[in-house]
Every structure is written in C-alpha cells, then in structure tokens.
Amino acid sequence: MTSNGKLRLLPTGTCWCGCEREVGLGKFFAPGHDKVAEAALIAVKYEGSVPHFLHAHGYGPHHSVSAAAVKEGAWTECTECTSKPRYRGTKESVANHRRKYHSPTTEQ
C-alpha cells in the first residue's frame, strides 16, 4: 500500500492494455496504449460513452471533474488566465499553455 491507501502497482514488462507487447523497464504500456486501455474500459463498462463514464463517477456539468482534479492537487490552474474558467491541467500542460498563450512574444 502507498501513503494514500492505494495499492502500489508494479510494471510487469508486458503492456497492460492486453496486447502482450513487451515494454521497457518501469513502464506499464507501449506508447499510446494507455489511451487504448482507457477507451477499451469505457467501451466495456460505459457503452463507449465518456458522458456515461463521468456521470457514473458523479461528474458532469453540475460537478466539474477538472475542478475536482485541481482541488485534489492532481492538476493545477493557470494563474495568468484573466477569464474564467482558467486553463486547467497537469503542471506540464499548464506550463506549455503559459508559453503558448502568455509569453511576452505572444500577441493577445
């Protein structure tokens, strides 16, 4: 168990999407296969519908999943955005967003 109470998962050397490809040390998936696994799970459990998937977990227009990711500390918000909603994403994604839209050379 990890400090957050979740089981610690260990890579096995085989892609977890089920394609049976060998993957590099410390990896769970072949490149892009994490998205294949997500899509397959949504297809199997939620009729291929992301809205059904979100709704099943309590999210939708009434409860923002991206706001929840920020609140839980998994994502961050761009503090340079002046309009709402601010851009949200991983730290890397927000850094890319800032370079693209808020750098001194970017025309607004």
Rosetta blueprint (number, residue, H / E / L):
1 M L
2 T L
3 S L
4 N L
5 G L
6 K L
7 L L
8 R L
9 L L
10 L L
11 P L
12 T L
13 G L
14 T E
15 C L
16 W L
17 C L
18 G L
19 C L
20 E L
21 R L
22 E E
23 V L
24 G L
25 L L
26 G L
27 K L
28 F L
29 F L
30 A L
31 P L
32 G L
33 H H
34 D H
35 K H
36 V H
37 A H
38 E H
39 A H
40 A H
41 L H
42 I H
43 A H
44 V H
45 K H
46 Y H
47 E L
48 G L
49 S L
50 V H
51 P H
52 H H
53 F H
54 L H
55 H H
56 A H
57 H L
58 G L
59 Y L
60 G E
61 P L
62 H L
63 H E
64 S L
65 V H
66 S H
67 A H
68 A H
69 A H
70 V H
71 K H
72 E L
73 G L
74 A L
75 W L
76 T E
77 E E
78 C L
79 T L
80 E L
81 C L
82 T L
83 S L
84 K L
85 P L
86 R L
87 Y L
88 R E
89 G E
90 T L
91 K H
92 E H
93 S H
94 V H
95 A H
96 N H
97 H H
98 R H
99 R H
100 K H
101 Y H
102 H L
103 S L
104 P L
105 T L
106 T L
107 E L
108 Q L
